[in-house]
Amino acid sequence: MSTPHERVDDATRRLLDLLEHGESLSLEAIDLRAELAVATAESGQLEDAFFQVDELLKDAQREHGPEHDVVSRVRSAVAEVETLARRSIEGS
């Protein structure tokens, strides 16, 4: 299994490929952005992760509507980042 830092690098690389083709809000790009946010939180960069999921949630809702399945997946990523943050605080 890869480390959080390796997952951040991999998701970033794949996301950059999509962005080169103007796909920042495609379903694949949104999934990658969610993956990147969670990996960022796992790597201990909680402030960055919270910013990423906050912006992602706004983007996904605006692009696909609040009831779309991809928005539910983003909400799950938000919850996962929050859980990781709580664990980090409790472990300090």
N, C-alpha and C positions, 0 to 999 in steps of 0.2 A: 504494500500500500504506500502511496506517496505521502510526503509530508505536506503540511499546510502551505509552506513556501513554494513547493513544487506545484501544488494545485493552483496557487495564485499565478505563478509564471505560465502554466499551461492555459488556464482560462483567459489570461490577458492576451496571450499569443493568438488563441482562437478568436477572441473577440475583436482584436485588431484586424484580423483577416476579414471579418464580417463588416467592420466599420469602413474598410477600404472600398467596399461595394455599396456603401450607404445604407446598411441594414441595422441601424442602431435600435430599432423598435420591432424588428421581426421577432417571431416567437422563439427562434433559436438564440437570437441576441439577448432577449430578456432572460431566457434560461441560463445562458452563460453569465450574464451580469449577476443573477441570483447566486450562482455557484461561486463566482468571484467574491461576492460580498461575504458569504459564509466562510470561504477559505481565508479571507482577510481577517475575519473575526477569530478564526481558529489560530491564526498566526500571531494573535495578540494585538492587532491594530484595530481596536474596537471603535475608535472615533471614526476612522475611515470607513469601516464596515457599516456603521449606523448611517453615515452620509450616503453611502452607496445604496442601501436598501430603501432609504427615504426617497431619494431621487427616482429609483427604479419603480417604486410603488406609484408615485405620481405619474411617471411616464407610461407605465402599463395601463393604469386606469384611464388616462387621457386617450391613449391610442386604441385600446381594445374594449373599454367600458368596464365598470366596476364588477360586473357579474361574470366576466370571461374567465375560463379555466386558468389562463396564464396568470391572472391577477391573484387567484387562490394560491398558486404556486409561489408567487412573490410574497404573499402574506405569510406563507410557511417559512420562507427564508427570513423574513423580518422576525418571526417568532424564534427561529433558530439562533439568529444573532443575539436576540435578547437573552435567550437561555445561556448562550456562551458567555455573555457579559456578566450575568448573575453568578455563574460558576467562577468566573475570574475574580469577581469581588469577594465571593465567599472563601475562595482559596487564598486570598491575600493575607 
